[in-house]
Amino acid sequence: MEPDRNTTGTLTRRGFLKTTAAAALVAGSASAAGFAALTPKTASAQSDEKICTTYCNACMGCPLEAVVRDGNVVLTRAKEIEGAPIDQKRMCARGASIPTLIVQEKRIQYPMKRAEGTERGAGQWERISWDEAIDTICTKIKEYQAEFGSGSVCSFTYGTTEPRNMYNLNRLENVAQFSHQNRTTDFALTQGTMYTAGGFYYQGGADMDLVSQMSTFVVWGHNPIVSWPNAWHYIADAIENNDCKLIVVDPNKNTIGQKADLFVSLQPGTDAALALGLAKIIEEEGKTDDAFMQQKSCAPFLVKESDGRFLRKSDLEEGVAADADDFAVWDEATNAMGYASTAQNPVLRKKGIEVAGQRCNTAYSLLIDRINEYPEKMDGQKVAIIGGGAVGLDVMEFFTERGSDVTMVEMLPMIGNGLDPVTKCDTNAKMAKYNVKQMTNTALQEVQNDRFIVKNPQGEIEEIPFDYGFICLGMRANNPVLDQLEEAFADTNVEIINIGDSKRARRIIEGTEEGRNILNVLAKHDYL
């Protein structure tokens, strides 16, 4: 093997490649604490070399060795800690990038605030002291809490937050009574923190010693082979030793997707739809873990119909301390209202519960209502679509495949104008197969809750009744017309769908003329 340095003390080709193989991102300077002030100078290969044990602060705090010359970190590499309870002797690209990051000109090393008199987003900053920064933040937090309540300030930490700082912030959250956006709950650290420090620090995954024992592993929007090799090898152990089935959900067939037993490719932004679909199947097929939901989730909590908030003990009694403000549930064991901490058998699926003059539903029953808004079969439902472009054709395909009776209205002479020939032939075949009624050269005149009023090519006024009405557009996301349209239809049963939701769109068009024509119609009939 070629040595890192030759007999003259200069870097060899192999040594040079090792010291410059750095890419990606890491946050802050804490993991380099103890090093001298770093400047973008070049370390000499003849300098004294020092090896320091540290850790990576990019995400999970993996142990590292740092090679230091002339006060500069010139190389990081994985460090194996003897006797460590888990195996973390691997390093990702973020850890390798530390030598580059800590000398970057863009690195933020002290507090800054927007320069006086400049607009937000102008990129004009001025340096302030740590005392001023802390005072400013604390003052703002206290102002918000005084006006809106302690829980109006919410904290979420992840990504580039240094691990040890997350624990410090967890303590601050508890003392200041912040709200906290939690993550995964099946983690021993979570439960331990709750019972000892009283916090709600939810780590982002299961315990590693459990991962290698799993029979099924779902990776959703993540590529740990590249970004977290110290976690991936546990998954690989489960695949090799426990015949674990790997399911990967991602828009792109990335590195881990190529190793999946089942790869699910999503359109970007449709994760929630898939999650709701899974929830629907799990509920309909009776595969829910009711005991888990009763004990470890908000599923049985009662939600007030009046304001959509949980019913709390403080809603029913006076003088309830913040740490005793329990959540109300309906206890099947007593057939009466109880509290989450003491109820024996909290009900999950119940609506129309009357408690002290408040009409409530369980949180899980509301989720069931939500997923049932999207039935798999919609036989006989009438669907009217204004707009025969790529977006409208997507909506048409969705409803026709579920048995709906679809009518498409297009102002232009042709439905599917501007689509490529293959897509156009495909959609024409689908419209013929499902007997889609097509109305071209037809203009929208009026919108009602259950029907569109249109003018056909002969100048005659027609009504198109619907159970589901859609106006489908091809606008850029920042087009102000889109916001105006969404506001105009906020109180109707008509849904506005823009090109960003379309899987068929081959190009993005302005759609301004179509949008303004609709706005003019709405204005004429006093909708705006």
C-alpha positions, 0 to 999 in steps of 0.5 A, spaced: 500 500 500 502 506 498 504 510 504 501 517 506 507 521 505 514 519 502 521 520 505 521 527 503 515 529 508 511 531 502 504 528 501 504 522 496 498 522 491 494 517 496 495 522 501 493 528 497 486 524 495 485 522 503 486 529 505 482 532 500 476 527 499 471 532 503 464 534 501 457 535 504 455 539 510 456 540 517 453 545 522 457 549 527 464 549 530 462 545 537 465 539 534 472 543 533 472 546 540 479 546 543 482 547 536 485 554 535 482 559 531 481 557 524 483 561 518 483 559 511 490 558 511 494 552 508 497 547 512 504 545 511 505 538 510 512 538 514 508 541 520 507 537 526 501 533 526 496 532 532 491 527 532 485 529 536 479 524 538 472 528 537 465 527 534 461 529 528 456 534 529 452 534 523 447 529 526 448 523 530 454 525 533 458 519 530 466 519 533 471 521 529 479 523 529 481 529 527 488 530 524 490 537 525 496 541 522 498 549 524 492 549 527 487 547 522 483 540 521 486 537 515 483 531 515 477 527 519 476 520 519 472 515 523 474 513 530 472 506 533 471 507 540 473 501 544 468 498 548 462 502 545 455 499 546 454 500 539 458 500 532 459 507 530 466 506 526 463 509 519 463 516 517 459 519 512 460 525 507 458 530 512 463 528 517 468 528 511 467 535 509 469 538 516 476 540 514 472 544 508 467 547 512 470 550 518 474 555 514 469 557 509 468 564 508 460 563 509 461 560 515 457 563 521 461 564 527 458 570 531 451 572 532 448 577 526 441 581 525 438 584 519 441 591 518 437 597 521 432 600 515 433 594 510 428 589 508 427 582 510 430 578 504 435 583 502 441 579 505 444 585 509 446 583 516 450 586 522 454 583 527 452 583 534 454 581 541 452 574 544 449 578 550 445 582 545 443 576 541 440 572 547 437 578 550 433 579 543 431 572 543 429 572 550 425 578 549 421 576 543 419 569 546 417 573 553 412 577 548 409 572 544 408 568 551 405 574 554 400 575 548 399 568 546 400 563 552 407 559 554 405 554 548 405 559 543 412 558 542 414 551 539 421 548 538 423 543 533 431 541 533 434 536 528 438 536 522 445 540 523 443 541 531 449 539 535 447 533 539 449 535 546 446 542 544 439 538 543 439 536 550 440 543 552 435 546 548 430 540 551 431 543 558 430 550 556 423 547 553 421 544 559 423 550 563 420 555 559 414 551 557 415 551 550 411 546 545 415 541 542 414 538 535 416 530 537 418 525 532 419 518 533 416 515 540 419 508 540 426 510 543 428 508 550 432 515 550 425 518 549 421 514 555 428 515 559 428 523 558 420 523 560 421 519 566 427 523 569 427 530 566 420 530 565 421 532 557 419 530 551 425 529 547 423 524 541 429 521 537 428 520 530 428 512 530 428 505 533 434 503 538 439 500 534 439 493 537 432 492 535 433 494 528 438 488 526 432 484 529 427 486 525 423 482 520 420 488 515 424 495 515 421 501 511 425 507 509 421 513 507 425 519 504 431 517 506 438 514 504 442 511 510 447 508 505 450 514 503 447 519 509 448 514 515 452 508 514 452 507 522 445 506 521 445 502 515 449 496 517 444 494 522 439 494 517 444 490 512 445 485 518 437 484 519 437 483 511 442 478 512 441 474 518 434 475 519 431 475 512 428 482 513 424 485 508 426 492 505 421 497 503 423 503 500 419 509 499 422 515 495 421 519 488 428 517 486 430 510 486 436 511 490 442 507 493 438 504 498 432 503 493 436 499 489 436 494 494 429 494 496 424 488 496 419 493 494 420 500 492 415 505 492 416 511 487 412 517 489 410 523 485 414 529 490 409 532 495 404 526 495 407 522 501 401 524 505 396 521 500 400 515 501 400 515 508 392 516 508 391 510 504 395 506 508 391 508 514 385 507 511 387 499 509 390 498 516 383 501 519 378 497 514 382 490 515 382 491 522 390 491 523 390 497 528 394 496 534 388 499 538 392 497 545 398 501 543 394 507 540 390 507 547 396 508 551 401 511 547 398 516 542 393 522 542 388 517 538 383 517 544 383 524 546 377 528 545 377 534 540 372 539 541 367 541 535 367 548 537 374 550 536 378 543 534 382 543 540 383 537 545 378 537 551 383 538 557 382 538 565 382 546 565 376 546 561 372 542 566 375 545 572 378 551 575 385 552 578 388 546 574 396 547 574 399 546 567 403 540 569 396 537 571 392 539 565 390 532 563 387 530 556 379 528 557 377 521 554 371 517 554 372 510 558 369 504 556 370 501 562 366 506 566 362 509 560 363 516 562 368 521 561 375 520 564 382 522 563 388 519 559 393 518 565 387 514 569 382 511 564 382 503 564 379 503 556 379 509 553 375 509 546 378 510 540 372 510 535 366 514 538 363 521 535 358 526 538 360 525 545 357 530 550 361 533 556 359 539 560 356 542 554 361 541 549 360 536 543 366 532 542 369 526 538 375 522 539 381 524 535 382 517 531 374 518 529 376 524 526 382 521 522 377 516 520 373 521 517 379 524 513 381 518 510 374 516 508 373 522 504 377 518 498 373 512 497 376 507 492 370 506 489 366 512 487 360 509 482 355 513 479 358 520 482 358 526 478 364 529 476 365 536 472 372 538 470 373 545 468 380 545 464 382 540 459 389 541 460 394 536 463 391 537 470 384 536 468 386 530 465 389 527 471 383 529 475 379 525 469 383 519 470 383 519 477 375 519 477 373 515 471 378 509 474 373 509 480 367 509 476 365 516 476 361 519 471 365 525 468 364 531 464 370 535 461 369 543 459 375 546 455 375 553 452 379 551 447 377 547 441 381 541 443 382 537 450 389 536 451 392 542 447 399 542 448 400 535 450 405 530 446 402 526 441 403 519 446 400 522 452 394 525 448 393 518 444 393 515 451 388 520 454 383 520 448 383 512 449 381 513 456 376 518 455 373 513 450 373 507 454 370 511 460 365 515 456 367 522 458 363 527 456 367 532 452 365 540 451 370 544 447 369 551 445 365 552 452 366 558 457 364 558 464 359 563 466 357 562 473 359 557 479 354 554 484 355 550 490 353 543 486 353 546 478 357 549 473 353 554 468 357 554 461 355 557 455 356 552 449 359 553 442 352 555 440 351 560 445 346 556 449 347 556 457 347 549 460 348 547 467 353 541 469 351 538 476 356 535 480 358 531 486 365 533 485 367 540 481 374 542 479 377 548 476 384 545 473 389 550 471 396 551 469 399 556 473 406 557 476 406 557 483 407 564 484 402 567 480 397 572 484 391 569 480 392 563 483 391 566 490 385 570 488 382 564 485 383 559 491 380 565 496 374 566 491 372 558 492 374 558 499 366 557 501 364 552 495 365 545 494 369 547 488 376 545 488 382 548 485 388 544 482 394 547 479 399 544 475 404 542 481 399 536 482 399 533 475 403 527 474 402 528 466 404 535 465 410 535 460 411 543 461 409 549 466 405 554 462 403 561 465 395 559 464 394 567 466 389 568 460 385 562 463 385 564 470 383 571 468 377 569 464 375 565 470 376 571 475 372 576 470 366 571 470 366 571 478 367 578 478 361 579 474 357 575 478 359 578 484 363 572 487 369 577 488 
